Amino acid sequence: MLSNLSVKHLRAFVALATHRNFTRAAQACHLSQSAFSTLIQTLEDQAGSRLFERTTRHVDLSADGKRFEEVARRLLVDFESAFEDLRDHAERRKGRVAIAALPSLAGGDLPPLLADFHRRYPGISLELYDQLADGCIDMVRRGQADFALAPAPAQDADLRVESLVHDTFHLVCPADHPLAAKRRIAPQALAGLPFIQLSRTSSVRQHLDAAMHPLKLHGVMEVEHLATVAALVEAGLGVSVVPALALFQFRRDGLAIRPMQMPALVREICLVRLRERSDSAAAAAMIDCLHAHYGAGKRL
């Protein structure tokens, strides 16, 4: 049985094969000569063969020892390399973090956070996938992302869902629009106005439709991307309502931004992970950075 053998035995063998002297080999392993000799004796007992030929003045490898030497050295190098790699990951010198995030986060808050993280942990590679909410959750479930930054899914029994930030909503309209003169916008003020909608598959649209019910908006265009919404509103084709996390795309001279007077219109952005999967050291470091930035359930 090999259950009694350990890396210590391999190190002792390689040290003696290198130094060909018990005293020097024991010193190289930081062991007493008796403890070192016990390791060599145990290794030979387990092998069922003498690995070294001993004389009063010299130690040399036996034929079986020479056969074992190359394998022993390779095993020791492989183990030490693997263990060093493990320590690098644990101490955040190496690793990988894959993040699936809503486009409003991926293009807004995340880039400076990722840049700061990269400066602190240059050995950790970063992957960012900008996806709509369902795509983010799907990537987590398929193991393609360590975590997602998205609204909580309806079915979450297999997930760990942690509230990260509460995203409020704002009207965006041309700077010369009558609503630009108001400080806050009541939902009734949108009735009958030409409205630029996002796709029904977006979490922004789903939250807006639910909060506005039974008020129906006069949608004149439906598009996929927030940058397109900004351009259409700036061109005077309508107004829109977007979350605070997406406002970086609407800070233009030709646009006005006003908060909606709707306490119920809040999009909760969550940190979503697989319940049965623990965080890698690299992912945990990134999650710490997100917690530090957003705090506990911060409201934007």
C-alpha positions as CSV (number, residue, x, y, z in Angstrom):
1,M,0.0,0.0,0.0
2,L,1.1,3.6,-0.8
3,S,-1.0,5.2,1.9
4,N,2.0,5.7,4.2
5,L,4.0,7.6,1.6
6,S,4.0,11.4,1.3
7,V,5.8,14.3,-0.4
8,K,8.3,14.1,2.4
9,H,9.4,10.7,1.2
10,L,9.9,12.0,-2.4
11,R,11.8,15.0,-1.1
12,A,14.1,12.8,1.0
13,F,14.7,10.5,-2.0
14,V,15.5,13.3,-4.3
15,A,17.8,15.0,-1.7
16,L,19.8,11.8,-1.1
17,A,20.0,11.1,-4.9
18,T,21.4,14.7,-5.3
19,H,23.8,14.8,-2.4
20,R,24.7,11.1,-2.1
21,N,25.3,11.7,1.6
22,F,22.9,11.2,4.5
23,T,24.1,14.1,6.6
24,R,24.0,16.7,3.8
25,A,20.7,15.4,2.5
26,A,19.1,15.5,5.9
27,Q,20.4,19.1,6.4
28,A,18.9,20.0,3.0
29,C,15.5,18.7,4.2
30,H,15.9,20.4,7.6
31,L,15.6,17.0,9.4
32,S,17.6,15.2,11.9
33,Q,19.7,12.4,10.4
34,S,17.6,9.7,12.2
35,A,14.3,11.2,11.0
36,F,15.7,11.4,7.5
37,S,17.0,7.8,7.6
38,T,13.5,6.7,8.7
39,L,12.0,8.3,5.6
40,I,14.4,6.5,3.3
41,Q,13.9,3.2,5.1
42,T,10.1,3.5,4.9
43,L,10.3,4.4,1.1
44,E,12.4,1.3,0.5
45,D,10.2,-0.9,2.6
46,Q,7.1,0.3,0.6
47,A,9.0,-0.2,-2.7
48,G,10.2,-3.7,-1.7
49,S,13.6,-2.8,-3.0
50,R,16.8,-1.1,-2.0
51,L,16.9,2.2,-3.8
52,F,20.4,3.1,-2.6
53,E,23.7,1.3,-2.3
54,R,25.5,2.3,0.9
55,T,29.1,2.1,1.8
56,T,30.9,3.6,4.8
57,R,32.0,6.5,2.6
58,H,29.5,6.8,-0.2
59,V,25.8,6.5,-1.1
60,D,24.8,5.7,-4.7
61,L,21.6,4.9,-6.4
62,S,20.8,1.2,-7.0
63,A,19.5,0.1,-10.4
64,D,15.9,0.4,-9.1
65,G,16.8,3.8,-7.6
66,K,18.1,5.0,-10.9
67,R,14.8,3.8,-12.5
68,F,12.8,5.7,-9.9
69,E,14.8,8.9,-9.9
70,E,13.4,10.5,-13.0
71,V,9.9,9.8,-12.0
72,A,10.4,11.0,-8.5
73,R,12.0,14.3,-9.6
74,R,9.1,14.9,-12.1
75,L,6.5,14.1,-9.5
76,L,8.1,16.5,-7.0
77,V,8.3,19.3,-9.6
78,D,4.7,18.7,-10.7
79,F,3.4,18.7,-7.1
80,E,5.4,21.9,-6.1
81,S,4.3,23.6,-9.3
82,A,0.6,22.7,-8.7
83,F,0.8,23.7,-5.0
84,E,2.4,27.0,-5.8
85,D,-0.3,27.7,-8.4
86,L,-2.9,26.9,-5.8
87,R,-1.3,29.3,-3.4
88,D,-1.1,32.0,-6.1
89,H,-4.9,31.6,-6.6
90,A,-5.7,31.5,-2.9
91,E,-3.5,34.6,-2.3
92,R,-5.1,36.4,-5.3
93,R,-1.9,36.5,-7.3
94,K,-3.5,34.5,-10.1
95,G,-7.0,33.5,-11.1
96,R,-10.0,34.3,-13.3
97,V,-13.3,36.1,-12.7
98,A,-16.1,35.8,-15.2
99,I,-18.9,38.3,-14.7
100,A,-22.3,38.4,-16.5
101,A,-23.9,41.8,-16.1
102,L,-26.7,43.9,-17.5
103,P,-25.6,46.3,-20.2
104,S,-26.4,49.3,-18.0
105,L,-23.8,48.0,-15.5
106,A,-21.3,46.6,-18.0
107,G,-21.1,50.0,-19.8
108,G,-21.4,52.2,-16.7
109,D,-20.3,51.4,-13.2
110,L,-18.3,48.3,-13.9
111,P,-15.4,49.5,-16.2
112,P,-13.8,51.8,-13.5
113,L,-14.3,49.1,-10.9
114,L,-12.7,46.5,-13.1
115,A,-9.8,48.8,-13.8
116,D,-9.2,49.4,-10.1
117,F,-9.4,45.7,-9.5
118,H,-6.9,45.0,-12.2
119,R,-4.5,47.5,-10.7
120,R,-4.8,45.7,-7.3
121,Y,-4.7,42.2,-8.7
122,P,-2.8,42.3,-12.0
123,G,-2.5,38.5,-12.1
124,I,-6.2,37.8,-12.1
125,S,-7.8,37.8,-15.6
126,L,-11.2,39.4,-16.0
127,E,-14.1,38.4,-18.3
128,L,-17.2,40.5,-18.7
129,Y,-20.3,39.4,-20.6
130,D,-22.9,42.1,-21.2
131,Q,-26.3,40.3,-21.3
132,L,-29.9,40.9,-20.7
133,A,-31.2,39.6,-17.4
134,D,-32.2,36.1,-18.6
135,G,-28.9,35.7,-20.4
136,C,-27.0,36.7,-17.2
137,I,-28.7,34.0,-15.1
138,D,-28.3,31.4,-17.8
139,M,-24.6,32.0,-17.9
140,V,-24.4,31.4,-14.1
141,R,-26.4,28.2,-14.4
142,R,-24.2,26.9,-17.1
143,G,-21.1,27.7,-15.2
144,Q,-19.8,30.2,-17.7
145,A,-19.9,33.1,-15.2
146,D,-18.8,33.1,-11.5
147,F,-21.8,35.4,-10.8
148,A,-24.3,37.7,-12.4
149,L,-25.3,41.2,-11.7
150,A,-29.0,41.2,-12.6
151,P,-32.5,41.3,-11.2
152,A,-33.5,38.2,-9.2
153,P,-35.0,35.5,-11.4
154,A,-38.5,34.1,-10.6
155,Q,-37.1,30.6,-10.2
156,D,-34.1,30.7,-7.9
157,A,-34.1,27.5,-5.8
158,D,-30.6,26.6,-7.3
159,L,-29.2,30.1,-6.8
160,R,-27.9,32.4,-4.1
161,V,-29.4,35.8,-4.6
162,E,-28.1,38.8,-2.7
163,S,-29.5,42.3,-3.0
164,L,-26.7,44.7,-4.1
165,V,-28.2,48.0,-5.2
166,H,-31.7,49.5,-5.7
167,D,-31.9,51.2,-9.1
168,T,-34.4,54.1,-9.3
169,F,-35.9,55.4,-12.6
170,H,-35.7,58.8,-14.4
171,L,-37.5,60.5,-17.2
172,V,-35.3,61.5,-20.1
173,C,-36.6,64.1,-22.6
174,P,-35.3,66.8,-24.9
175,A,-33.8,69.8,-23.0
176,D,-36.5,72.1,-24.4
177,H,-39.4,69.7,-23.6
178,P,-42.1,71.1,-21.2
179,L,-41.4,68.3,-18.7
180,A,-37.8,69.5,-18.4
181,A,-39.1,72.4,-16.4
182,K,-40.4,70.1,-13.6
183,R,-38.2,68.9,-10.7
184,R,-39.9,65.4,-10.4
185,I,-42.2,63.7,-12.9
186,A,-45.5,62.0,-11.9
187,P,-46.5,59.0,-14.0
188,Q,-49.7,60.7,-15.2
189,A,-47.5,63.3,-16.9
190,L,-46.5,60.7,-19.4
191,A,-50.0,59.9,-20.6
192,G,-50.4,60.5,-24.3
193,L,-46.7,61.5,-24.9
194,P,-44.8,59.7,-27.6
195,F,-42.7,57.2,-25.7
196,I,-39.5,55.3,-26.8
197,Q,-39.7,51.8,-25.4
198,L,-37.1,49.2,-24.8
199,S,-37.6,45.6,-25.9
200,R,-40.1,43.6,-23.8
201,T,-37.2,41.2,-23.0
202,S,-35.3,43.8,-21.1
203,S,-35.6,44.1,-17.3
204,V,-36.1,47.9,-17.7
205,R,-39.2,47.4,-19.8
206,Q,-40.6,44.7,-17.5
207,H,-40.2,46.8,-14.4
208,L,-41.6,49.9,-16.1
209,D,-44.7,48.1,-17.5
210,A,-45.4,46.5,-14.0
211,A,-45.1,49.8,-12.2
212,M,-47.1,51.9,-14.7
213,H,-50.1,49.5,-14.9
214,P,-52.9,50.3,-15.6
215,L,-51.6,53.4,-17.2
216,K,-50.7,52.6,-20.8
217,L,-47.8,54.5,-22.5
218,H,-48.0,55.7,-26.1
219,G,-45.1,53.7,-27.5
220,V,-44.0,55.0,-30.9
221,M,-40.8,53.0,-31.2
222,E,-39.3,49.9,-29.6
223,V,-35.6,49.4,-29.6
224,E,-33.0,47.0,-28.1
225,H,-30.3,49.4,-26.9
226,L,-30.2,52.3,-24.4
227,A,-27.8,54.2,-26.7
228,T,-30.5,54.1,-29.4
229,V,-33.1,55.3,-26.9
230,A,-30.8,58.3,-26.1
231,A,-30.3,59.2,-29.7
232,L,-34.1,59.0,-30.5
233,V,-35.0,61.1,-27.5
234,E,-32.4,63.7,-28.4
235,A,-33.8,63.8,-31.9
236,G,-37.2,64.8,-30.5
237,L,-39.0,61.6,-31.4
238,G,-40.3,60.9,-27.9
239,V,-39.4,60.7,-24.2
240,S,-38.4,57.7,-22.2
241,V,-37.9,56.4,-18.6
242,V,-34.6,54.7,-17.8
243,P,-32.8,53.4,-14.6
244,A,-30.2,55.4,-12.8
245,L,-27.5,52.9,-13.6
246,A,-28.0,53.7,-17.3
247,L,-28.0,57.5,-17.0
248,F,-24.4,57.7,-18.2
249,Q,-25.7,57.2,-21.7
250,F,-28.1,60.1,-21.4
251,R,-25.9,62.9,-20.0
252,R,-25.9,65.0,-23.1
253,D,-26.4,68.7,-23.7
254,G,-29.5,68.1,-25.7
255,L,-31.3,66.0,-23.0
256,A,-32.9,66.7,-19.6
257,I,-33.0,64.1,-16.8
258,R,-35.7,64.2,-14.1
259,P,-36.4,61.7,-11.3
260,M,-39.7,59.8,-11.5
261,Q,-42.1,60.4,-8.6
262,M,-42.8,56.7,-8.3
263,P,-41.5,55.0,-5.1
264,A,-42.6,51.6,-6.4
265,L,-40.6,51.9,-9.6
266,V,-37.3,50.4,-8.4
267,R,-35.2,47.8,-10.0
268,E,-33.3,45.6,-7.5
269,I,-30.0,44.5,-8.9
270,C,-28.7,41.4,-7.2
271,L,-25.5,39.4,-7.0
272,V,-26.6,36.0,-8.3
273,R,-24.5,32.8,-7.8
274,L,-25.0,29.1,-7.9
275,R,-26.1,27.8,-4.5
276,E,-23.9,24.7,-4.6
277,R,-20.8,26.4,-5.8
278,S,-18.4,28.2,-3.5
279,D,-16.6,31.3,-4.6
280,S,-13.0,31.1,-5.9
281,A,-10.5,33.4,-4.2
282,A,-10.5,35.6,-7.3
283,A,-14.3,35.8,-7.5
284,A,-14.5,36.6,-3.7
285,A,-12.0,39.4,-4.2
286,M,-14.2,40.9,-6.9
287,I,-17.4,40.5,-4.8
288,D,-15.6,42.3,-2.0
289,C,-15.0,45.2,-4.3
290,L,-18.6,45.3,-5.4
291,H,-19.8,45.3,-1.8
292,A,-17.4,48.1,-1.0
293,H,-18.7,50.2,-3.9
294,Y,-22.4,49.7,-3.5
295,G,-22.7,49.1,0.3
296,A,-25.7,47.1,1.6
297,G,-28.6,47.5,-0.8
298,K,-27.7,51.1,-1.7
299,R,-30.4,53.1,-3.4
300,L,-29.4,55.2,-6.4
